[in-house]
Structure formats: C-alpha cells, structure tokens
Amino acid sequence: MIFVTVGTQKFQMNRLMNAVENLAVEMPEEKIVVQYGNSTLDMPHCEMHQFLDRAEFEKYISCCDILITHGGVGTVMQGLKLKKKVIVVPRLKDYDEHVDDHQLEASRALRNNKCVIVCMNVEYLGFIVKNIDNYLFGEFIEPKARIEDIVENYIETGTAEGTDSYGGNTNGTFRPLEKLFQAKKL
C-alpha cells in the first residue's frame, strides 16, 4: 500500500495529486490512500481522505510500504523511524503550495544522507515508485544536534556550511535521478 499525505496546510498541492492519480491509473493493483488536505483535484482511482485523525494517520503510515509526503518534517521523521521507504515532494512557493521553500531545505538535509528520495519533478514520481526496490536507502540516524544548536552555531560563526544535523553537506548540489538508483544485488 502507498500512503500519500500533504498535511493540514491551507494551501493546495494539486501538482502532487495529479501525479498520484496518474500513478494509480498506471498501477491499478496497488492500493493508494491519499490524505489530500486542501488540494482540489478529483482522484477517482485512490482512496481519498481530506484530513485524518491521529489514530487513522498512524494506522496508514504504519501499514504502508511506501510513504509519499510533502516536506513536513514531522511526517518525514515518523516515516523514517518506522523504516518506511519515504519519497518527499516538498511544497514549493512557485506552485502556490506554501509561502516559502523551507520544505525544500529540510528535504535536502535528509536526501544527502540517502534516507529519503526527494522528488522535485513530479513527472518522475511513477519512475521512482516503480523502481524504489532498487534504491539503496541510507540508515536513518537521529540528529546529533538540535535546531537551536545549529542556529546558535550560525549566529556565532556566520555560516551554516557543513552544519546540518544529519551529517550531510549543505551545498545544495543535486545528482541526476538515474544515479540515485543502483542495480539491485542478487
């Protein structure tokens, strides 16, 4: 089962909803449960919930094989702690999905450690889902520093370079999508 969640933001995320509906059409044998929030797209091939109470949310996140989520840190962390295959599609200001791009920055920190796959272009979502078993996820390691410590370091040193709490770099470099996937060892 694939669980898709976009949280409770007042903004739509129709870009992701459209990609998930296309995925549901391509993979009719796969159950896809979607918590769509304030998105406005009709998705007849998915099980739809505008919002979920805590118990329902935890049930779906516990039962899913793949978690596709916006870049909300709480949801991403919950998926990682449950050892789920997490695909993050950050909300972006350019698509009127949020007021800024802070979800992108948080996603990059985890991407650098290979704990999650960050999908910036939803046209690749189907490819990612269909090939997710070939991706070698890195082990999630609890952060060594609190955000307060990182901010304090930034204030004291004037730089955040190399200070993300997940052990990755913060230079924002991207690798081509194809290089993220490695041949599965038999």
Secondary structure, DSSP 8 states (H G I E B T S, - for coil): -EEEE-TT-SS--HHHHHHHHHHHHH-TTS-EEEE-TT-----TTSEEES---HHHHHHHHHH-SEEEE-S-HHHHHHHHHTT-EEEE----GGGTSSSS-HHHHHHHHHHTTTSSEE-SSGGGHHHHHHTGGGS--------SS-HHHHHHHHHHHS--TT--TTS---S-----HHHH------
